[in-house]
Amino acid sequence: IPGIHIVFPSNAADAKGLLKTACREENPVLFCEHKGLYRQGFASSPEPDENYLIPFGLANVKKSGDDVTVITWGMLVQRSLDAARRVEEKYGAGIEVIDLRTLIPLDKETILTSVKKTGKVLIAHEDTLTGGFGAEIAAIIATEAFERLDAPILRVAAKDTPVPYGPELENAMLPQEADIVAALEKLVSY
């Protein structure tokens, strides 16, 4: 919906900085927090100072690399970092991981700069594959950086099903680290 900012932090420090920015924003903000991050050690950090703010539309390059770009947000940031390390150890490839932090506004500059550097892209998110926001990112890349791509844009996303109630079925429906590893291995082999 035009005019609504969408924020999706992947860790406690970013949540604080983005929430403080959201409270100062005159436009409406949809602030999404993944409940699975609440008790995860990787999401915790020392509390930033009281004036800590993160501007909307500013992605964070969590890990630099020259061979593949992973674009992600929320819970899949850590899974993408873990998958990138596994693939790097096995293949020696340099994988860049970008945490978008906000979907609207979107940091197109950081995305396109990375894509032009690596030429290979994986978009990882927990929304469904069909109609998910990853498709919008893929469309932007295909429109603005197509000639720089060395491989098809890949997406790892939730299966196109309703979210099940049981934890085992939910894990089967949502993307896991192994799914990201498989997609990265495919991209590295191009």
Residue pairs with C-beta under 8 A, 6 or more apart in sequence:
3 27
3 28
4 27
4 28
4 29
4 30
4 104
5 22
5 25
5 27
5 28
5 29
5 30
5 56
5 102
5 104
5 105
6 29
6 30
6 32
6 102
6 103
6 104
7 18
7 19
7 22
7 29
7 30
7 31
7 32
7 56
7 101
7 102
7 103
8 32
8 34
8 73
8 74
8 100
8 101
8 102
8 103
9 15
9 18
9 33
9 74
9 101
10 34
10 37
10 43
10 73
10 74
10 75
10 77
10 78
10 99
10 101
11 37
11 42
11 43
11 44
11 45
11 77
12 37
12 43
12 44
12 45
12 47
13 45
13 46
13 47
13 48
13 52
14 54
14 60
14 99
14 101
15 33
16 47
16 48
16 52
17 48
17 52
17 53
17 54
18 31
18 54
18 56
18 101
18 102
19 31
20 52
20 53
21 53
21 54
21 55
21 56
22 29
22 31
24 53
25 56
32 74
34 74
34 75
34 126
36 75
37 43
37 74
37 75
40 78
42 78
43 78
54 101
56 102
56 105
57 102
57 105
57 106
57 107
58 101
58 102
58 107
58 110
59 98
59 99
59 100
59 101
59 102
59 107
59 110
59 111
60 98
60 99
60 101
61 96
61 97
61 98
61 99
61 110
61 114
62 77
62 81
62 97
62 98
62 99
63 81
63 84
63 95
63 96
63 97
64 94
64 96
65 84
65 88
65 93
65 94
65 95
65 96
65 97
65 118
66 94
66 96
66 117
66 118
67 93
67 94
67 95
67 118
67 120
67 188
68 93
68 94
68 95
68 96
68 118
68 120
68 121
68 122
68 184
68 187
68 188
69 95
69 96
69 98
69 111
69 114
69 115
69 117
69 118
69 120
69 121
69 122
70 80
70 83
70 84
70 95
70 96
70 97
70 98
70 121
70 122
70 123
70 124
70 180
70 184
71 98
71 100
71 111
71 114
71 121
71 122
71 123
71 124
71 134
71 137
72 80
72 97
72 98
72 99
72 100
72 123
72 124
72 125
73 99
73 100
73 101
73 103
73 125
74 125
74 126
75 126
76 124
76 125
76 126
76 156
76 175
76 180
77 97
77 99
79 124
79 175
79 176
79 177
79 180
80 97
80 124
80 180
81 97
82 177
83 177
83 180
83 181
83 184
84 95
84 97
84 184
86 177
86 181
87 93
87 95
87 181
87 184
87 185
87 188
88 94
88 95
90 185
91 185
91 188
93 184
93 188
95 184
96 114
96 117
96 118
98 110
98 111
98 114
100 106
100 107
100 111
101 107
103 133
106 137
106 140
108 140
108 144
111 137
111 140
111 141
112 140
112 141
112 144
112 145
115 121
115 141
115 145
115 148
115 149
116 145
116 148
119 148
119 149
119 150
119 151
120 149
120 150
120 151
120 187
120 188
120 190
121 138
121 141
121 149
121 151
121 153
121 154
121 187
122 153
122 154
122 155
122 156
122 180
122 183
122 184
122 187
123 134
123 137
123 138
123 153
123 154
123 155
123 156
123 157
124 134
124 155
124 156
124 157
124 175
124 180
124 183
125 132
125 133
125 134
125 155
125 156
125 157
125 175
126 157
126 158
126 174
126 175
127 133
127 134
127 157
127 158
128 157
128 158
128 159
128 160
128 161
129 155
129 157
129 158
129 159
129 160
130 160
132 155
132 157
132 158
134 155
134 157
135 155
138 153
138 155
141 149
141 153
142 149
142 153
150 190
151 187
151 190
154 183
154 186
154 187
156 175
156 179
156 180
156 183
157 175
158 173
158 174
158 175
159 172
159 173
161 173
163 170
163 173
164 170
164 172
164 173
